[in-house]
Amino acid sequence: MSNAFAPRAFDTVDDEFDADLDFVVVEPTLDGDINPREPLQFTPPAGMVPAPQTGMVVSHPGAAVGPGQAGLPAAGYNPVGDMVAGAAMALAPSAAAMAAEVNVPRIAIHVFGERQDTLAAAERAGQDRRMSRATTQIRIGGIPAAVEAYSHEPTPPLIVVECLQDPQTLLWQVDRLAECCDAGTKVVVIGATNDIILFRELMKRGVSEYMVAPVQPLQLIAAIGGLFSDPAQPFVGRSIAFVGARGGAGSSSVAHNTAYAMSEKIGANTVIVDYDLPFGTAGLDFNQDPLSGVADALGQPDRLDPVLLDRMMVRCTDKLSLFAAPATLDTDWEISADAFEEVTTQIRGTAPFVVLDLPHLWSGWMRKTLIAADEVVVVATPDLASLRNAKNMIDLIRSGRPNDAPPRLVLNQVGVPGRPEIPAKDFGAALGIHPCLSIPFDAKLFGAAANNGQMILDAGAKSKSAEAFQTLAQIVSRREMPLLAAPGKAKGEGKSIFANLFKKKT
């Protein structure tokens, strides 16, 4: 039999899973004899929870393999998959977490589905921002349609086929597909049978991945990304884009203070990138006057390397670095969207978190940056203009990121004396997104901090605004604030955290 698919490290059905799989299958340990026709009673270890469906389950290690069965279970065999009902007991992260780190290269992907929901999932996956560089073609007909198509045309780097027939028919169809595929083609099979023996038989035939229908878009994206991931690829941090719904909403101030809280209170290495080239305030807010910055990086994106990036960055604290904007009007700053994308990608390799301070303007590179960011925070003030603009932004971002969580909404400058405001509840109801945070208006505190080149955490550490920025830092970083002992007290000498709960109100 010809094996034209990508080879995998599976020689026999007793082989262990190799390290490049994106989940960990737990084999139960049993004492005594095993009856291959009785279902296993498997209790997962403490702390283990069922992961979202990955397309694989634990199967009976004692399954019989008889002549003519092609390694499939004997008749009447009841694998563990019957009990788990399609969900693998795994220690792996969710499909959303795995897909978040996916970066699919510029390849052609052909999908041949049978179920309507599979075709719909493939279409949604092809529209995802992580698949933007790939070209996806979706056809109906399953493996027979793929065999017909590739009998007179070359195969792409990746083929996704679906077969809802019994395992014997599935293997026969896969063998037919292998005969008309070019060498090096990767194949992902979507089937209806949830069984480890079938999985191993497909791996022996060179199939790259096997998933059990129904599949979700993020599962498909994670599977495709895992096939083309490069272990030698450098580290890439999470990008968090802050954008104002209107001019003067204070998105730059929110971005800078949140980044400062992430670095100082959470202890995460963070980089601020000020993309407001003519009017950026990051240098002023941190009392810095760098000779070079993000403009120099945008002018030579092809020459960037870790050494050059380190020279261009200003280190504000031990864990916070800054790519400041030149804030001059001597140049028109006509920079391509590809330059912004390349610089952002390079900077993401320098720290776990990259905060993008975006200007209040609209252009091709702004749209591309917002859709490509791992997290988007829209900063608005509680007025009608902000409501209209925020709705337009959020609707566009949602349509460009159909498989991601919606942007986060922050209401800033809440409680300006004498100004009519839209209540946060009504503001969120109109957008379909409840504000994750409301930052109170404090002109004296923010004005003093801006004039002194300070952050709110330094200028007013005990203020409500400082508390708000610490909360937002935890939200966007998805990390908790470390518990620190009070200054001058040994650990355990301070008040109980429950003391205020039982204090009598006066």
HUJOKA-V464466 format. One record per residue. RES is the residue in one small letter. SS is DSSP state (2 for helix, 1 for strand, 0 for the rest). PSI is psi in degrees with one decimal (999 if undefined). Layout:
RES,SS,PSI  RES,SS,PSI
//
This chain:
m,0,134.4  s,0,135.1  n,0,93.1  a,0,-3.2  f,1,169.6  a,0,131.5  p,0,149.2  r,0,160.7  a,0,60.5  f,0,106.3  d,0,-37.4  t,0,168.6  v,0,-10.3  d,0,1.1  d,0,152.1  e,0,157.3  f,0,137.2  d,0,169.1  a,0,-10.6  d,0,2.4  l,0,150.6  d,0,24.4  f,0,164.7  v,0,120.0  v,1,133.3  v,0,115.7  e,0,129.2  p,0,149.0  t,0,121.0  l,0,147.8  d,0,147.5  g,0,-170.2  d,0,153.6  i,0,126.8  n,0,111.0  p,0,-7.7  r,0,3.9  e,0,138.8  p,0,143.9  l,0,141.6  q,0,99.3  f,0,122.1  t,0,120.5  p,0,150.9  p,0,159.5  a,0,136.5  g,0,-9.2  m,0,134.7  v,0,152.6  p,1,130.0  a,0,161.0  p,0,153.7  q,0,123.5  t,0,-5.2  g,0,2.0  m,0,153.1  v,0,171.2  v,0,131.4  s,0,168.5  h,0,123.1  p,0,-14.3  g,0,22.6  a,0,137.2  a,0,142.2  v,0,106.3  g,0,169.4  p,0,137.0  g,0,2.0  q,0,-5.9  a,0,35.1  g,0,14.3  l,0,161.4  p,0,152.4  a,0,161.5  a,0,136.9  g,0,-1.8  y,0,133.7  n,0,98.0  p,0,170.0  v,0,-26.0  g,2,-27.7  d,2,-32.2  m,2,-40.8  v,2,-15.5  a,0,44.7  g,0,-2.5  a,0,129.0  a,0,141.3  m,1,105.0  a,1,158.0  l,0,5.0  a,0,158.3  p,0,171.0  s,0,165.8  a,2,-35.8  a,2,-41.3  a,2,-38.7  m,2,-40.0  a,2,-24.8  a,2,-26.7  e,0,10.9  v,0,142.6  n,0,91.7  v,0,129.8  p,0,-177.8  r,0,88.9  i,0,164.2  a,1,133.7  i,1,125.2  h,1,130.4  v,1,126.9  f,1,101.8  g,1,164.4  e,0,-39.7  r,0,147.1  q,2,-37.0  d,2,-29.5  t,2,-42.9  l,2,-40.1  a,2,-40.5  a,2,-39.7  a,2,-38.0  e,2,-42.8  r,2,-37.9  a,2,-40.2  g,2,-23.8  q,0,-3.4  d,0,150.0  r,2,-30.0  r,2,-13.5  m,2,15.8  s,0,-28.8  r,0,-19.5  a,0,155.4  t,1,119.3  t,1,128.4  q,1,130.0  i,1,125.6  r,1,156.5  i,1,149.2  g,0,-12.1  g,2,-154.9  i,2,-40.2  p,2,-39.2  a,2,-36.1  a,2,-43.1  v,2,-42.6  e,2,-41.9  a,2,-42.6  y,2,2.5  s,0,-16.9  h,0,16.4  e,0,152.4  p,0,156.5  t,0,147.0  p,0,176.2  p,0,-28.0  l,1,132.7  i,1,131.5  v,1,117.8  v,1,152.0  e,1,138.4  c,1,119.6  l,0,14.2  q,0,179.7  d,0,161.4  p,2,-38.4  q,2,-45.1  t,2,-38.6  l,2,-46.4  l,2,-37.6  w,2,-41.8  q,2,-37.3  v,2,-39.4  d,2,-39.4  r,2,-40.2  l,2,-36.7  a,2,-30.4  e,2,-20.9  c,0,13.5  c,0,145.2  d,0,155.4  a,0,138.8  g,0,-5.6  t,1,133.1  k,1,140.9  v,1,130.3  v,1,126.6  v,1,132.6  i,1,121.0  g,1,-178.0  a,0,-12.5  t,0,126.3  n,0,87.7  d,0,135.2  i,2,-32.0  i,2,-43.0  l,2,-41.7  f,2,-46.2  r,2,-34.7  e,2,-40.0  l,2,-38.6  m,2,-38.0  k,2,-28.1  r,0,0.7  g,0,5.8  v,0,137.0  s,0,-33.8  e,1,147.5  y,1,129.8  m,1,151.8  v,1,128.1  a,0,146.9  p,0,148.3  v,0,151.3  q,0,156.2  p,2,-44.4  l,2,-33.4  q,2,-44.7  l,2,-41.4  i,2,-44.1  a,2,-39.5  a,2,-44.0  i,2,-44.7  g,2,-36.4  g,2,-30.6  l,2,-27.7  f,0,14.2  s,0,145.6  d,0,112.6  p,0,-25.9  a,0,-0.6  q,0,137.5  p,0,160.4  f,0,143.3  v,0,122.7  g,0,172.0  r,1,137.0  s,1,133.6  i,1,111.6  a,1,129.1  f,1,129.0  v,1,141.9  g,1,140.7  a,0,-21.5  r,0,163.9  g,0,137.1  g,0,8.1  a,0,-15.8  g,0,26.1  s,2,-34.8  s,2,-44.0  s,2,-40.8  v,2,-42.1  a,2,-46.4  h,2,-43.9  n,2,-34.6  t,2,-43.0  a,2,-39.7  y,2,-40.4  a,2,-37.0  m,2,-39.1  s,2,-40.9  e,2,-38.6  k,2,-36.9  i,2,-25.9  g,0,25.4  a,0,135.1  n,0,126.3  t,1,144.8  v,1,132.1  i,1,129.8  v,1,113.3  d,1,103.9  y,0,6.7  d,0,81.0  l,0,-44.9  p,0,-26.4  f,0,19.6  g,0,144.6  t,0,7.5  a,2,-40.6  g,2,-42.3  l,2,-43.8  d,2,-30.5  f,0,11.6  n,0,47.5  q,0,147.9  d,0,70.9  p,0,148.3  l,0,-27.4  s,0,169.2  g,0,-146.0  v,2,-27.8  a,2,-40.1  d,2,-37.8  a,2,-41.3  l,2,-26.2  g,2,-18.4  q,0,58.5  p,2,-28.5  d,2,-18.3  r,2,-0.2  l,0,137.3  d,0,170.7  p,2,-37.1  v,2,-45.3  l,2,-39.6  l,2,-40.3  d,2,-34.5  r,2,-33.5  m,2,-23.9  m,0,148.0  v,1,127.4  r,1,108.7  c,0,-44.5  t,0,-175.3  d,0,-29.2  k,0,4.7  l,1,124.7  s,1,160.1  l,1,130.9  f,1,96.2  a,0,155.1  a,0,151.1  p,0,-27.2  a,0,48.3  t,0,158.9  l,0,18.2  d,0,-16.4  t,0,149.6  d,0,-14.2  w,0,50.7  e,0,91.3  i,0,139.1  s,0,157.3  a,2,-32.4  d,2,-34.5  a,2,-43.0  f,2,-41.5  e,2,-43.8  e,2,-43.6  v,2,-43.7  t,2,-42.4  t,2,-42.8  q,2,-41.5  i,2,-32.8  r,2,-17.1  g,0,2.1  t,0,-15.9  a,0,156.3  p,0,-28.8  f,1,131.0  v,1,115.7  v,1,118.8  l,1,114.2  d,1,101.9  l,0,143.6  p,0,166.9  h,0,83.6  l,0,171.8  w,0,128.0  s,0,176.9  g,2,-41.7  w,2,-30.7  m,2,-47.3  r,2,-46.4  k,2,-39.5  t,2,-42.1  l,2,-42.4  i,2,-31.5  a,2,-16.5  a,0,148.6  d,0,-29.5  e,1,138.7  v,1,130.4  v,1,117.8  v,1,120.4  v,1,125.2  a,1,156.5  t,1,153.2  p,0,62.8  d,0,172.7  l,2,-40.2  a,2,-42.3  s,2,-38.5  l,2,-45.5  r,2,-48.4  n,2,-38.8  a,2,-38.6  k,2,-43.4  n,2,-43.5  m,2,-48.6  i,2,-39.7  d,2,-42.7  l,2,-42.9  i,2,-39.6  r,2,-43.3  s,2,-31.9  g,2,-13.1  r,0,64.8  p,0,-21.9  n,0,6.7  d,0,163.6  a,0,150.7  p,0,162.5  p,0,158.3  r,1,142.3  l,1,127.9  v,1,126.0  l,1,122.0  n,1,158.0  q,1,45.6  v,1,130.6  g,0,30.6  v,0,126.0  p,0,129.8  g,0,-2.0  r,0,126.3  p,0,135.4  e,0,150.9  i,0,124.1  p,0,147.6  a,2,-37.0  k,2,-45.3  d,2,-36.4  f,2,-48.0  g,2,-36.2  a,2,-36.5  a,2,-29.6  l,2,-16.2  g,0,12.0  i,0,121.3  h,0,135.3  p,0,130.9  c,0,-15.1  l,1,143.9  s,1,123.8  i,1,120.3  p,1,150.1  f,0,127.1  d,0,84.6  a,2,-40.3  k,2,-46.3  l,2,-48.2  f,2,-36.4  g,2,-43.4  a,2,-41.3  a,2,-41.6  a,2,-42.8  n,2,-27.8  n,2,1.0  g,0,41.3  q,0,161.7  m,0,157.9  i,2,-34.0  l,2,-25.5  d,2,-39.5  a,2,-31.9  g,0,74.0  a,0,-28.7  k,0,10.2  s,0,162.7  k,2,-32.6  s,2,-41.1  a,2,-40.9  e,2,-38.5  a,2,-41.9  f,2,-35.1  q,2,-39.3  t,2,-44.5  l,2,-35.9  a,2,-39.7  q,2,-36.6  i,2,-50.9  v,2,-27.4  s,2,-16.7  r,0,34.3  r,0,150.4  e,0,153.8  m,0,129.7  p,0,144.9  l,0,118.9  l,0,141.8  a,0,148.7  a,0,145.1  p,0,136.2  g,0,0.6  k,0,141.2  a,0,157.3  k,0,126.2  g,0,-7.8  e,0,-16.4  g,0,179.4  k,0,152.8  s,0,145.4  i,0,-12.2  f,0,1.5  a,0,-45.0  n,2,-23.3  l,2,-28.5  f,2,5.7  k,0,136.5  k,0,135.4  k,0,140.4  t,0,999
//
